[in-house]
Amino acid sequence: MDLKFTAEEEAFRSEVLDFLRERLPQRIAETVRNGQHLTREDMAAWHAILNERGWLANHWPKEYGGPGWSAVQKFIFENECAIAGAPRIVPFGVNMLGPVLIKYGNEAQKRHWLPRILDGSDWWCQGYSEPGAGSDLASVRTSAVRKTDASGDHYVVNGQKTWTTLGHYANMIFCLVRTASDVRKQEGISFLLIDMNTPGIEVRPIITLDGEHEVNEVFFTDVRVPVENLVGEENKGWTYAKYLLTYERTNIAGVGFSVAALARLKRAAQHVTRNGKPLAQDPQFAARVAKVEIDLENMKTTNLRVIAAVAGGGVPGAESSMLKIRGTEIRQEISSLLRRAMGPYAAPFVEEALHEGYEGEAVGPDEAASAAALYFNNRKLSIFGGSNEIQKNIISKMILGL
């Protein structure tokens, strides 16, 4: 298998690099590189820039607004964006819901929702995890009871979702709900699209260890949802959920983000001194950096193999779980090494320093301000999208038949 880029692919890479130099706002890129918090406006601005170029939904078919790229082109684009400091595309509408609607939605749903995802009319969030139903997602208890009255057919939704990323920005949420309880738990789940402005919905913030309001709890009390907002068939939502998660888990691997983080770690190791010498010359620290770099190169190769298989008509299966595990472990190790490199300067965590416009006094090297915050925030990587322990079970079942 030839894993080198062709001349055409290298030309595409040059086109991407030119685009990033011309259109990626440097203020936003610096915010990303410094580990500072992006605002809603920052994320929406990058979304709009990519949509204007036609590069936002790069894995959608052309007929629905995608650029018609190959799997290799998508890899090149995402990798170069991460290295350049571009914000991660908010994934819930473009990368998660979009593919589900394209494959399982009806024509009316596609015509209505897909353009609104592209132009930013709707900001979507994900209603999957619940207390007691995170990695064991089939145990969701949020109920949706179908009723008919003078206003027509609708579902009445009651329950709770948690760890709802950026739910405080969203006006729409796609949810797994239980529509049948007298069957095997995977067979009684449906996939609903819910307007966050519907009466009966309450969003409560969860403040994470880095002091950020990124995730939320969402409560549903007698929330009425039109039957037209059911995706696919009732009680078939588990199939759609698994399809969505293959995209989420592969994306979580974050090869480009790891490459950018490793470069940042190496810069820090040259600037920070131990016993009068750059930390990069410390044998123990250098050995750990070398190991994580080797792991990253191996993951790159595995990722390219998966891409080559998809380009040949395959569908990511156990490979997406493998990439999720290794990708998240590598990103966690890099953030751990960066925090270790900062030593005591990583301890005095000042949350305000992660926001644009902070004029307080810096403590230690430039990389120190966000070292602890990145470390703590990246602890979640091995949990969300299905914990790594669950991914190992999936691999065992799919490959070993255990």
C-alpha positions as CSV (number, residue, x, y, z in Angstrom):
1,M,0.0,0.0,0.0
2,D,1.5,3.4,-1.1
3,L,0.9,5.9,1.7
4,K,2.6,8.8,0.0
5,F,0.6,11.7,-1.4
6,T,0.3,11.9,-5.1
7,A,1.3,15.0,-7.1
8,E,-2.4,16.0,-7.3
9,E,-2.7,15.6,-3.5
10,E,0.4,17.7,-2.9
11,A,-1.1,20.4,-5.1
12,F,-4.3,20.3,-3.1
13,R,-2.2,20.6,0.1
14,S,-0.6,23.8,-1.3
15,E,-4.1,25.1,-2.1
16,V,-5.1,24.5,1.5
17,L,-2.0,26.2,2.9
18,D,-2.6,29.3,0.6
19,F,-6.2,29.4,1.8
20,L,-5.2,29.3,5.5
21,R,-2.6,32.0,5.0
22,E,-5.1,34.3,3.3
23,R,-8.3,33.6,5.2
24,L,-7.6,32.3,8.7
25,P,-7.7,35.3,11.0
26,Q,-4.4,35.5,12.8
27,R,-6.0,36.7,16.0
28,I,-8.1,33.5,16.1
29,A,-5.0,31.3,15.2
30,E,-3.0,32.9,18.0
31,T,-5.9,32.2,20.5
32,V,-5.9,28.6,19.5
33,R,-2.1,28.3,19.7
34,N,-2.0,29.9,23.1
35,G,-4.6,27.5,24.5
36,Q,-7.0,30.4,25.1
37,H,-10.8,30.1,25.0
38,L,-12.6,30.8,21.8
39,T,-15.8,32.8,21.9
40,R,-19.0,31.8,20.2
41,E,-18.3,34.6,17.7
42,D,-14.8,33.1,16.9
43,M,-16.2,29.7,16.2
44,A,-19.1,31.1,14.1
45,A,-16.7,33.3,12.1
46,W,-14.5,30.3,11.1
47,H,-17.6,28.3,10.2
48,A,-18.8,31.1,7.9
49,I,-15.3,31.5,6.2
50,L,-15.2,27.8,5.4
51,N,-18.8,27.7,4.2
52,E,-18.1,30.7,1.9
53,R,-15.3,28.7,0.3
54,G,-17.4,25.5,0.1
55,W,-15.1,23.6,2.4
56,L,-17.2,23.4,5.6
57,A,-18.9,20.1,5.2
58,N,-15.9,18.4,3.5
59,H,-17.3,14.9,4.0
60,W,-20.8,15.6,2.6
61,P,-21.6,14.6,-1.0
62,K,-21.6,17.5,-3.6
63,E,-25.3,17.3,-4.1
64,Y,-25.8,18.4,-0.5
65,G,-23.2,21.2,-0.4
66,G,-20.0,19.3,0.1
67,P,-16.9,19.8,-2.0
68,G,-16.7,16.2,-3.2
69,W,-13.3,15.5,-1.7
70,S,-11.6,12.2,-1.5
71,A,-10.8,10.7,1.9
72,V,-7.2,11.8,1.5
73,Q,-8.1,15.4,0.7
74,K,-10.2,15.5,3.9
75,F,-7.3,14.2,5.9
76,I,-4.9,16.8,4.4
77,F,-7.3,19.6,5.0
78,E,-8.0,18.7,8.6
79,N,-4.4,18.1,9.4
80,E,-3.2,21.4,7.9
81,C,-5.9,23.3,9.6
82,A,-4.9,21.9,13.0
83,I,-1.3,22.7,12.4
84,A,-2.1,26.2,11.3
85,G,-4.0,26.9,14.5
86,A,-7.5,26.9,12.9
87,P,-10.3,26.3,15.4
88,R,-11.9,22.9,15.4
89,I,-15.2,23.0,13.4
90,V,-18.0,22.7,15.9
91,P,-18.9,19.1,15.0
92,F,-22.4,18.5,16.1
93,G,-24.3,19.8,13.1
94,V,-21.7,19.4,10.3
95,N,-19.8,16.2,11.3
96,M,-22.4,14.3,13.3
97,L,-26.0,15.2,12.4
98,G,-25.4,16.0,8.8
99,P,-24.2,12.5,7.8
100,V,-27.1,10.9,9.7
101,L,-29.7,13.1,7.9
102,I,-28.0,12.4,4.5
103,K,-28.2,8.6,5.1
104,Y,-31.4,8.2,7.1
105,G,-33.4,11.4,6.9
106,N,-36.3,11.9,4.6
107,E,-36.1,14.4,1.7
108,A,-38.1,17.1,3.6
109,Q,-35.6,16.9,6.5
110,K,-32.6,17.1,4.2
111,R,-34.0,20.1,2.3
112,H,-34.8,21.9,5.5
113,W,-32.0,21.1,7.9
114,L,-28.9,20.6,5.8
115,P,-28.8,24.2,4.4
116,R,-29.4,25.6,7.9
117,I,-26.4,23.6,9.2
118,L,-24.2,25.1,6.4
119,D,-25.2,28.7,6.7
120,G,-25.1,28.7,10.5
121,S,-28.9,29.3,11.0
122,D,-28.9,26.5,13.5
123,W,-26.3,25.7,16.2
124,W,-26.7,22.0,17.1
125,C,-25.7,20.2,20.3
126,Q,-25.8,16.5,21.1
127,G,-28.3,14.9,23.5
128,Y,-26.8,11.4,24.1
129,S,-25.3,11.0,27.5
130,E,-27.4,10.8,30.7
131,P,-26.7,10.2,34.3
132,G,-26.1,6.4,34.3
133,A,-26.1,6.2,30.5
134,G,-22.8,7.5,29.2
135,S,-20.6,4.7,27.9
136,D,-23.6,2.4,28.3
137,L,-25.5,4.6,25.9
138,A,-28.2,2.0,25.3
139,S,-29.5,2.6,28.8
140,V,-30.9,6.0,28.1
141,R,-34.1,6.7,30.0
142,T,-35.2,10.1,28.6
143,S,-38.7,9.1,27.3
144,A,-40.7,10.2,24.3
145,V,-44.4,9.3,24.3
146,R,-46.3,9.7,21.1
147,K,-49.6,11.5,21.4
148,T,-52.3,13.0,19.2
149,D,-54.5,15.9,20.0
150,A,-56.2,18.9,18.3
151,S,-52.7,20.3,17.4
152,G,-51.6,17.1,15.6
153,D,-49.2,14.3,16.2
154,H,-46.2,14.9,18.6
155,Y,-43.9,13.3,21.1
156,V,-43.9,14.4,24.8
157,V,-40.3,14.2,26.0
158,N,-39.3,13.9,29.7
159,G,-35.8,13.3,31.1
160,Q,-32.3,14.6,31.4
161,K,-29.1,14.8,29.3
162,T,-25.7,15.7,30.6
163,W,-22.2,16.7,29.4
164,T,-24.0,18.6,26.6
165,T,-21.1,20.4,25.0
166,L,-21.8,24.1,24.0
167,G,-25.5,23.5,24.7
168,H,-25.8,27.0,26.1
169,Y,-25.0,28.3,22.5
170,A,-27.4,25.9,20.7
171,N,-30.9,26.5,19.4
172,M,-31.3,22.8,18.4
173,I,-30.4,19.5,19.9
174,F,-30.5,16.0,18.4
175,C,-31.5,13.4,21.1
176,L,-31.6,9.7,21.7
177,V,-34.9,9.0,23.5
178,R,-36.7,5.9,24.7
179,T,-39.9,5.2,22.7
180,A,-40.3,1.6,23.8
181,S,-39.4,-0.1,27.1
182,D,-40.8,-3.6,26.5
183,V,-38.1,-4.7,24.1
184,R,-34.3,-5.2,24.2
185,K,-32.9,-1.8,25.3
186,Q,-31.1,-1.1,22.0
187,E,-34.4,-1.7,20.1
188,G,-36.5,0.9,22.0
189,I,-34.5,4.0,21.1
190,S,-35.5,6.8,18.6
191,F,-33.6,9.8,17.2
192,L,-35.4,13.1,17.6
193,L,-34.6,16.7,16.6
194,I,-35.7,19.2,19.3
195,D,-35.9,23.0,19.2
196,M,-34.1,24.2,22.4
197,N,-36.6,27.1,22.6
198,T,-39.5,24.8,23.2
199,P,-41.2,25.3,26.6
200,G,-40.1,22.8,29.2
201,I,-36.4,22.8,28.3
202,E,-33.9,24.0,30.9
203,V,-30.1,24.3,30.5
204,R,-27.8,24.3,33.5
205,P,-24.1,24.9,33.3
206,I,-21.4,22.5,34.4
207,I,-18.1,24.3,35.2
208,T,-15.1,22.1,34.4
209,L,-11.7,21.8,36.1
210,D,-10.2,24.5,33.8
211,G,-12.9,27.0,35.0
212,E,-14.7,26.9,31.7
213,H,-18.4,26.7,30.9
214,E,-18.2,24.2,28.1
215,V,-20.7,21.5,29.1
216,N,-24.2,21.5,30.5
217,E,-27.1,19.5,31.8
218,V,-30.3,19.7,29.8
219,F,-33.7,18.9,31.4
220,F,-36.9,18.1,29.5
221,T,-40.3,18.5,31.2
222,D,-43.3,17.7,29.0
223,V,-41.5,19.0,25.9
224,R,-43.7,18.7,22.8
225,V,-41.8,17.7,19.6
226,P,-43.5,17.3,16.2
227,V,-43.5,13.8,14.8
228,E,-42.0,15.3,11.7
229,N,-38.8,15.7,13.7
230,L,-38.3,11.9,14.1
231,V,-35.3,10.8,12.0
232,G,-35.8,7.5,10.2
233,E,-38.0,5.0,11.9
234,E,-39.3,4.9,15.5
235,N,-37.3,2.5,17.7
236,K,-34.4,2.4,15.1
237,G,-32.4,5.2,16.6
238,W,-29.6,2.9,17.9
239,T,-28.6,2.1,14.3
240,Y,-28.4,5.9,13.6
241,A,-26.5,6.5,16.8
242,K,-23.8,3.9,16.0
243,Y,-23.4,5.4,12.5
244,L,-22.9,8.8,14.0
245,L,-20.4,7.6,16.5
246,T,-18.1,6.1,13.9
247,Y,-17.6,9.6,12.6
248,E,-17.2,11.1,16.0
249,R,-14.6,8.5,17.2
250,T,-12.4,8.8,14.1
251,N,-12.4,12.6,14.4
252,I,-11.5,12.4,18.1
253,A,-8.2,10.8,17.0
254,G,-7.1,14.4,16.1
255,V,-3.8,13.6,14.3
256,G,-3.4,17.3,13.3
257,F,-4.1,18.5,16.8
258,S,-1.5,16.2,18.2
259,V,1.1,17.3,15.6
260,A,0.5,20.9,16.6
261,A,0.6,20.1,20.3
262,L,3.9,18.2,19.9
263,A,5.5,21.1,18.1
264,R,4.4,23.4,21.0
265,L,5.8,21.0,23.5
266,K,9.2,20.9,21.7
267,R,9.3,24.7,21.6
268,A,8.6,24.8,25.3
269,A,11.3,22.2,26.0
270,Q,13.9,24.4,24.2
271,H,12.9,27.5,26.2
272,V,12.6,26.0,29.7
273,T,15.9,25.2,31.5
274,R,16.8,22.6,34.1
275,N,20.2,22.8,35.8
276,G,21.3,25.4,33.3
277,K,20.4,23.4,30.2
278,P,17.3,23.3,27.9
279,L,14.8,20.7,29.1
280,A,15.0,19.1,25.7
281,Q,18.5,17.9,26.6
282,D,17.3,16.1,29.7
283,P,17.6,12.4,28.9
284,Q,14.5,11.2,30.7
285,F,12.3,14.0,29.3
286,A,13.7,13.6,25.8
287,A,12.9,9.9,26.0
288,R,9.3,10.5,26.8
289,V,9.0,13.1,24.0
290,A,10.6,10.6,21.6
291,K,8.2,7.8,22.6
292,V,5.1,10.0,22.1
293,E,6.4,11.1,18.8
294,I,6.9,7.5,17.7
295,D,3.4,6.7,18.8
296,L,2.1,9.7,16.8
297,E,3.9,8.6,13.7
298,N,2.5,5.1,14.0
299,M,-1.0,6.6,14.5
300,K,-0.6,8.7,11.3
301,T,0.2,5.6,9.4
302,T,-2.8,3.7,10.8
303,N,-5.0,6.7,10.0
304,L,-3.8,6.8,6.4
305,R,-4.5,3.1,6.1
306,V,-8.1,3.6,7.2
307,I,-8.4,6.5,4.8
308,A,-7.1,4.3,2.0
309,A,-9.6,1.6,2.9
310,V,-12.5,4.2,2.9
311,A,-11.3,5.5,-0.4
312,G,-11.6,2.0,-1.8
313,G,-15.3,1.8,-0.6
314,G,-14.8,0.5,2.9
315,V,-16.5,1.8,6.1
316,P,-14.6,2.5,9.3
317,G,-15.4,-0.2,11.9
318,A,-13.1,-1.3,14.7
319,E,-10.5,1.0,13.2
320,S,-12.4,4.0,14.4
321,S,-12.3,2.7,17.9
322,M,-8.5,2.0,17.6
323,L,-7.9,5.5,16.4
324,K,-10.0,6.9,19.2
325,I,-8.1,5.1,21.8
326,R,-4.6,5.9,20.6
327,G,-5.4,9.4,19.5
328,T,-6.8,10.4,22.9
329,E,-3.9,8.7,24.8
330,I,-1.3,10.5,22.7
331,R,-3.0,13.9,23.1
332,Q,-3.2,13.3,26.9
333,E,0.4,12.4,27.1
334,I,1.5,15.5,25.2
335,S,-0.5,17.8,27.5
336,S,0.9,16.0,30.5
337,L,4.4,16.5,29.3
338,L,3.8,20.2,28.6
339,R,2.5,20.7,32.1
340,R,5.5,18.8,33.5
341,A,7.8,21.0,31.4
342,M,6.3,24.1,33.0
343,G,7.0,22.7,36.5
344,P,5.8,25.1,39.2
345,Y,4.7,27.7,36.7
346,A,1.8,25.5,35.7
347,A,0.4,25.5,39.3
348,P,-0.8,29.1,39.7
349,F,-3.8,28.7,37.3
350,V,-5.4,32.0,36.4
351,E,-8.6,31.3,34.5
352,E,-8.8,34.9,33.2
353,A,-5.5,34.5,31.4
354,L,-7.2,32.1,28.9
355,H,-9.5,34.9,27.6
356,E,-8.6,37.5,25.0
357,G,-7.7,40.9,26.4
358,Y,-6.1,39.7,29.6
359,E,-3.6,42.3,30.8
360,G,-2.5,40.7,34.0
361,E,1.1,39.8,34.8
362,A,2.3,36.6,33.1
363,V,3.7,33.9,35.4
364,G,6.6,31.9,33.8
365,P,7.0,31.1,30.1
366,D,4.2,31.9,27.6
367,E,3.2,28.2,27.5
368,A,2.6,28.1,31.3
369,A,-0.7,30.0,31.3
370,S,-2.7,27.2,29.7
371,A,-0.6,24.2,30.6
372,A,-2.7,23.1,33.6
373,A,-6.0,24.0,31.9
374,L,-5.1,21.9,28.8
375,Y,-4.0,19.0,30.9
376,F,-7.2,18.9,33.0
377,N,-9.5,19.5,30.0
378,N,-7.8,16.7,28.0
379,R,-8.7,14.2,30.7
380,K,-12.1,14.0,29.1
381,L,-10.8,12.8,25.8
382,S,-10.6,9.2,26.8
383,I,-14.1,9.3,28.1
384,F,-16.4,11.1,25.7
385,G,-17.4,9.6,22.4
386,G,-17.5,6.3,24.3
387,S,-14.8,5.6,26.9
388,N,-11.6,3.9,25.9
389,E,-12.5,0.8,28.0
390,I,-15.7,0.5,26.0
391,Q,-13.8,0.9,22.7
392,K,-11.6,-2.0,23.7
393,N,-14.7,-4.1,24.2
394,I,-15.9,-3.1,20.7
395,I,-12.6,-4.1,19.2
396,S,-12.7,-7.4,20.9
397,K,-16.2,-8.2,19.6
398,M,-15.6,-6.9,16.1
399,I,-12.2,-8.5,15.5
400,L,-11.8,-11.3,17.9
401,G,-15.4,-12.3,18.2
402,L,-15.2,-12.2,22.0
